[in-house]
Amino acid sequence: MGKKPISEADKRMEELVSLCRRRGFIFQSSLIYGGINSCWDYGPMGVELKNNIKRCWWKTMTQERDDIEGLDASIIMHPRVWEASGHVAGFTDPLVDCKKCRRRFREDEFDGDKCPDCGGALTEARQFNLMFKTFMGPVEEEASIVYLRPETAQGIYVNFQNVLGPSRQKVPFGIAQIGKAFRNEITPGNFVFRMREFEQMEMQYFVRPDTADEWFEVWKEKRMQWYLDLGVNKDKLRFHEHGTDELAHYAAKAYDIEYEFPFGWKELEGIHNRTDFDLQRHQEHSGKDLSYYDQERKERYVPFIVETSAGVDRSLLTFLADAYEVENPGEKNERTVLRLSPKLAPIKAAILPLVNRDGMPEIGHKIADELRPHLKIFYDGGGSVGRRYRRQDEAGTPFGITIDSQTLEDETVTLRERDSMAQERIKIAALKDELLKRTAI
């Protein structure tokens, strides 16, 4: 039987994964031991991109607004948190095994009663809990069971009153958190799209119950605009409304922001009206009052929650997939470029002396030293300047600074823009302010 031909979408995904490995964005975890399924390590470029995404999100949520506070809750929480939230009893996926090839699948990921890989018979579905279980303390017994959190949201709910008091906020207000979460997925995959260890950016906005629909629409539009402002192609973004058969048990309304990845339209971020489900559950199970007294209206109520839930890793994959382009493929002037927003680019500018003589390297190092406290800079003095430009284009570096013979005469350099490849002369003394203006988060 001949090999199945690779689709253009699969080819594009393979090229992107190869670029990520080659340019130091993402590596398979524990690779010298053969790797571990669906666990990935972020290299020098990847961690910079990831941190820039988080900085942009954090600034949007907590710095540009005065009604959202930050939080960093513990990964390991009291096990009763997960009983109250419903995760212990209901955070499950239907698992089936192939009796022939022994592969395991989520039952809801395909149609039919045969193995999608080999056609073998499948076992009856059984519910598989996605939480990672471990033990706290030296004795592994039932009383010492704890869980690695499967989401960051519950840490926000149990801290509702803790944040409300010291911050002197009033409803409506939000609590934002960035942190790791863990899910023992049955079928992880598609590179960093679905992993067992991942990072979330979640904001829970506490509102008066009768205003929940209004705030839901506000946050739905704001979250879509965030991706557009960071350069994502609007034709590859869409909303998907959850039907009654898709809604989570806690949600009165839910929309996903979806992106058209090479492997299809998939969820990028969720916006949910969670009603008062979470605070009511924790109030019931903890015995603590999680209601809010509205001074202006002279009434007490348990706030509704509008949630925005994004993944750092999925966002990173979205920005990479959207930015990746091969110009003039197969031709002499072929160019691979990552058109990342300058705000997100791991390296903001590359310093490139035209030749390694006539004092140009010394000037280049001096410029790099002056810019480095303010921007992530890369000095590259090896090879032809054209080849160095191409290397930086592939890494997503938005600006190239070339020191040449004219620099020696008038203290100007060539500033090259990645996407258009347009060049302009600029005074060395003006470089810092110009680059900060163009790349500031």
VENDA-V91266 format. One record per pair of residues at least 12 apart in sequence whose ideal C-beta (glycine too) atoms are under 8 Angstrom apart, sorted by the first residue. I is the first residue (numbers start at 1). J is the second residue. Records with the same first field share a line. If there is no record, write none. Layout:
I = J  J
//
This chain:
9 = 262  263
10 = 262  263
12 = 262  324
13 = 190  191  261  262  263
15 = 324  326
16 = 191  262  320  321  324
17 = 191
19 = 324  336  338  394
20 = 46  191  320
23 = 45  394  395
24 = 43  44  45  46
25 = 42  43  45  46  49  320  346
26 = 40  41  42  43  46  191  192
27 = 40  41  43
28 = 40  41
29 = 41
37 = 188
38 = 185  188  189  194  195  196
39 = 195  196  197
40 = 191  192  195  313
44 = 346
45 = 346  347  395  396
46 = 316  346
48 = 346  347  376
49 = 316  319  320  340  344  345  346  396
50 = 199  312  313  316
52 = 343  344  345  346  441
53 = 312  315  316  319  344
54 = 178  201  312
55 = 441
56 = 226  230  343  344  441
57 = 178  201  226  310
58 = 70  176  178
59 = 441
60 = 226
61 = 174  176  203
62 = 176
65 = 174
67 = 169  172  173  174
68 = 173  174  175  176  203  205
69 = 163  167  169  173  174  175  176
70 = 175  176  177
71 = 155  156  159  163  175  176  177
72 = 177  178  179
73 = 152  155  156  158  159  177  179
74 = 155
75 = 148  149  179  180
76 = 136  146  147  148  149
77 = 146  147  149  154  155  158
79 = 145  146  147
80 = 285  286
81 = 154  158  282
82 = 131  147  154
83 = 285
84 = 281  282  284  285  286
85 = 154  278  281  282
86 = 249  250  281
87 = 131  147  150
88 = 129  131  147
90 = 249
91 = 129  130  131  150
92 = 127  128  129  130
93 = 106  108  127  128  130  185  186
94 = 106  107  108  125  126  127  128
95 = 107  125  126  127  128  186
96 = 122  123  124  125  126
97 = 122  123
98 = 115  117  118  120  121  122  123
99 = 120  121  122  123
100 = 115  118  119  120  121
101 = 115  117  118  120
103 = 115  117  118
104 = 186  187
105 = 122  186  187
106 = 186  187
107 = 125
109 = 187
128 = 184  186
129 = 184
130 = 150  183  184  185
131 = 147  148  150  182  183  184
132 = 147  148  150  182  183  184
133 = 145  146  147
134 = 146  147  148
148 = 181  182
149 = 180  181  182
150 = 181  182  183
151 = 181  200  202  309
152 = 177  178  179  181  200  202
153 = 202  204  278  307  309
154 = 278
155 = 177  179
156 = 175  177  202  204
157 = 204  278  279  282  290  305
158 = 282  286
159 = 175
160 = 175  206  279  290
161 = 288  289  290
163 = 175
164 = 292
170 = 295
171 = 206  207  208  292  294  303
172 = 205  206  207  208  211  215
173 = 205  206
174 = 203  204  205  206
175 = 203  204  206
176 = 201  202  203
177 = 200  201  202  203
178 = 199  200  201  202  312
179 = 199  200
180 = 197  198  199  200
181 = 197  198  199  200
182 = 196  197  198
183 = 196  198
184 = 196
190 = 261  263  266
191 = 317
192 = 313  314  316  317
193 = 261  263  266  313  314  317
195 = 313
198 = 311  312  313
199 = 311  312  313
200 = 309  310  311  312
201 = 309  310  311  312  315
202 = 307  308  309  310
203 = 307  308
204 = 274  305  306  307
205 = 219  305  306  307  308
206 = 292  303  304  305
207 = 303  304  305  306
208 = 294  297  301  303  304
209 = 275  276  301  303  304
212 = 252  273  275  304  306
213 = 253  273
215 = 306
216 = 253  271  273  306
219 = 271  306  308
220 = 239  255  271
223 = 257  269  271  308  310
224 = 237  239  257
227 = 257  259  268  318
230 = 319  341  343  344
231 = 319  322  323  339  340  341
232 = 259  318  319  322
233 = 322
236 = 259  260  322
237 = 257  258  259  260  268
238 = 257  258  260  265
239 = 255  256  257  258
240 = 255  256  258  265  267
241 = 254  255
242 = 254  255  256
248 = 272
249 = 277
250 = 272  274  275  277  278
251 = 272  273  274  275
252 = 273  274  275
253 = 272  273
254 = 270  271  272  273
255 = 270  271
256 = 268  269  270  271
257 = 269  270  271
259 = 318  321  322
261 = 317  318  321
262 = 321
267 = 314
268 = 310  311  314  315  318
269 = 308  309  310  311  314  315
270 = 307  308  309  310
271 = 306  307  308  309
272 = 306  307  309
273 = 304  305  306  307
274 = 304  305  306  307
275 = 304  305
276 = 301  302  303  304  305
278 = 305
279 = 291  302  303  305
280 = 302
283 = 302
290 = 302
319 = 340  341  344
320 = 338  340
323 = 337  338  339  340  396
324 = 336  338
325 = 337  338  339
335 = 390  393
336 = 390  393  394
337 = 393  394  396  418  419
338 = 393  394  395  396
339 = 396  418  419
340 = 396  398
342 = 398  399  438  439
343 = 439  440  441
345 = 396  397  398  439
346 = 376  395  396  397
347 = 376  377  378  392  395  396  397
348 = 375  376  377  397  398  399  435  439
349 = 371  375  377  378  397  398  399  400  401  435  439
350 = 377  378  379  380  388  392  397  399  400  401
351 = 364  365  367  368  371  377  378  379  380  401  403
352 = 364  380  381  385  388  389  400  401  402  403
353 = 381  402  403
354 = 385  402  403  404  405
356 = 381
358 = 405  408
359 = 408
360 = 403  404  407  408
361 = 381
363 = 403  407  408  428
364 = 379  381  401  403
365 = 379
367 = 401  403  413  428  431
370 = 431  432
371 = 431  432  435
374 = 432  435  436
375 = 432  435  436  439
378 = 392  397
380 = 392
385 = 402
388 = 400
389 = 416  421
392 = 418
393 = 418
396 = 418
397 = 418
398 = 417  418  419  438  439
399 = 415  416  417  418  435  438  439
400 = 414  415  416  418
401 = 413  414  415  416  431
402 = 414  416
406 = 425
407 = 428
411 = 427  428  429
412 = 425  426  427  428
413 = 425  426  428  431
415 = 431  434
//
